[in-house]
Amino acid sequence: MKRIYLVFSETKDGKHYAHAETIRAGENLKNYIERYPSANIVHICETATQAAFLAEQWNQDYKNNNTYMY
């Protein structure tokens, strides 16, 4: 079954955190996204590698800007 790779960027109290998630084709995308109510960005990627790289890059940018959540 085909998989879809998403990168979520969540924001709480001015701090940010990005993470990659995988869903199967045919899942209800709206319901899946609603699991992360603090997500303000959801980006679709073609591969798991691309999604993981993007999440890591965003987190590094948040760290560089002193806005990383953790």
N, C-alpha and C positions, 0 to 999 in steps of 0.2 A: 504494500500500500504506500502511496506517495505521502511524503511528509512536507510540512510547511514550517519554516524556521522564522521565528519572530524575535525581535529585540525590543524589550520594554525599557523605558527610562521612567523611573518613579521619582517623585519629588515630595518630600515632607519637610516642613519647617525650613524651606530654603536650601535643603541638602538633596543631592541627587545620587541615584544608584541605577546602573544599567545591568540587565541580565538577559540571557538568551533562553528561549523556550522552544519546544518542538510540539507541533500538533499534527494529527493525521488529516489528510484531505477528507472532507466530508463532515468534520466537526463543526459545530456552530461557533463561528469566529466571534460573534458578538458576545455570547455567553463566556467564552474563554477570556476575552479581553476584560470583561467586567469582574473577573477574579482579582484584578489588580486595580482597585479604584484610585490609587494615587499615581497611576501611569498617565503621563501627559504626552508621551511619544510611543508609538508602536510602529516598528519598521519591519517590513517583510524582506527576507533574504533568500537566495536560491540554494545555499548550502549551509550545513551546520558549521563548517569552518568559517565561512563568511560571517555568520551570526555571532559566533564566539569572538572573532577578531573585532567586530564592530562594538560589541559590549565592552571588551577590554579597552578599546580605544576611547570610548566615551568615559569609562571610569577613570582612565588616566587623565583625560581632560578635566574631569571634575576634581581630581586630586590636585592637578596643577593650578586650578582656580580656587582651591580651598573650599569647594562646595560638595565634596564627597561625603556621602551619608555615613559611612563606616570608617 
